[in-house]
Amino acid sequence: MMSVSGFKEGLKVSELRGSLCEECENLMLPPRMICNRCGSTNLKEFCIEGKGKIKTKTVIHVPLTKFQDLCPYTVGIIELDEGPMITGMIIGDVKNVKIGNKVEAVYLDEEEEKILAFRIID
């Protein structure tokens, strides 16, 4: 069984970890302890490649304190090739970030942890 702490542990080693339901094959990100489709607790850890496409986006002009030097920056919802969606920062010039762009996961060092972000690959 996997927990959200498994997700954070994965980030530390540059892995995007989710959970896979062994009953209905539902893939969840972030990981859960109970399948959100069938209610099963028969879940296992699953590493997700981290490639996908931008489904929606917004530009942040008034950031959290720790991201002020990145402003303006883009945050979007990424639909991963394996199916789940996740929100993340999108690296690059805000003018070049478009809905539908293909992206891949990158892991940014932020003090003593890593942060999940995405960069455009097409």
C-alpha positions in Angstrom: 0.0 0.0 0.0 1.2 3.5 -0.8 0.7 6.8 0.8 1.3 10.5 0.0 4.6 10.2 1.8 5.6 7.7 -0.9 4.9 10.4 -3.5 7.3 12.8 -1.7 9.9 10.1 -1.3 9.7 9.5 -5.1 10.3 13.2 -5.8 13.5 13.0 -3.7 14.9 10.4 -6.2 13.3 12.1 -9.3 10.5 9.6 -9.6 6.8 10.3 -10.1 5.0 7.7 -8.0 1.4 6.9 -8.1 -0.7 3.9 -7.1 -2.3 1.3 -9.3 -5.5 -0.6 -8.3 -5.0 -4.3 -8.8 -8.8 -4.8 -9.0 -9.8 -2.3 -11.7 -6.4 -1.1 -13.0 -7.2 2.5 -12.1 -4.0 4.6 -11.9 -4.0 7.4 -9.3 -1.7 10.4 -8.8 -1.0 11.4 -6.1 -1.2 7.9 -4.6 -4.2 7.0 -2.5 -4.9 4.3 0.0 -8.3 3.4 -1.4 -9.1 3.3 -5.1 -11.3 6.2 -6.1 -13.0 4.2 -8.8 -13.9 0.8 -7.1 -13.1 1.3 -3.5 -10.5 -1.5 -3.3 -7.5 -1.3 -0.9 -5.6 -3.7 -3.1 -3.2 -1.1 -4.5 0.5 -1.2 -5.5 3.1 1.5 -6.2 3.4 2.5 -9.8 6.1 4.7 -11.3 4.8 7.1 -14.0 7.0 8.2 -16.8 6.0 11.8 -16.5 5.3 12.7 -20.1 2.0 14.3 -21.1 0.3 17.4 -22.5 -1.0 20.6 -21.1 -4.8 20.6 -20.6 -5.1 24.1 -19.1 -2.8 26.8 -17.8 -2.6 30.1 -16.0 0.1 32.7 -15.5 1.0 33.6 -11.9 1.8 37.2 -11.4 1.5 37.4 -7.6 3.4 34.3 -6.4 4.2 32.7 -3.1 7.2 34.3 -1.4 9.6 31.5 -2.4 8.7 31.8 -6.1 8.9 35.6 -6.4 12.1 35.6 -8.4 10.4 33.3 -11.0 7.5 35.6 -11.6 5.7 35.6 -14.0 5.5 31.8 -14.3 3.0 29.3 -15.7 1.1 26.7 -13.7 -1.0 24.1 -15.5 -2.9 20.9 -15.4 -1.0 18.1 -17.1 -2.7 15.0 -18.5 -0.1 12.3 -18.3 0.3 9.7 -21.1 -0.7 7.0 -18.6 -4.0 8.8 -17.8 -4.0 10.7 -14.5 -3.8 14.5 -14.3 -1.6 16.6 -12.0 -1.0 20.3 -11.4 2.5 21.6 -11.8 4.7 24.6 -12.7 5.6 24.7 -16.4 9.2 25.9 -17.0 9.8 28.3 -19.9 8.8 31.7 -21.2 5.1 32.2 -20.4 4.5 33.4 -24.0 5.6 30.0 -25.4 3.4 27.8 -23.1 0.3 26.7 -25.0 -2.6 24.3 -24.2 -1.7 21.0 -26.0 2.1 21.4 -25.7 3.8 18.1 -24.9 5.8 18.2 -21.6 7.9 16.0 -19.5 8.5 16.0 -15.7 11.6 17.7 -14.3 12.6 17.7 -10.6 13.8 21.1 -9.3 16.0 21.4 -6.2 14.2 23.7 -3.6 16.2 23.9 -0.4 16.2 20.4 1.0 13.5 18.9 -1.2 12.6 18.5 -4.9 9.6 20.1 -6.6 7.8 18.6 -9.5 7.7 20.8 -12.6 7.3 20.3 -16.3 9.1 21.5 -19.4 7.9 21.7 -23.0 9.4 19.0 -25.3 7.8 19.7 -28.7 
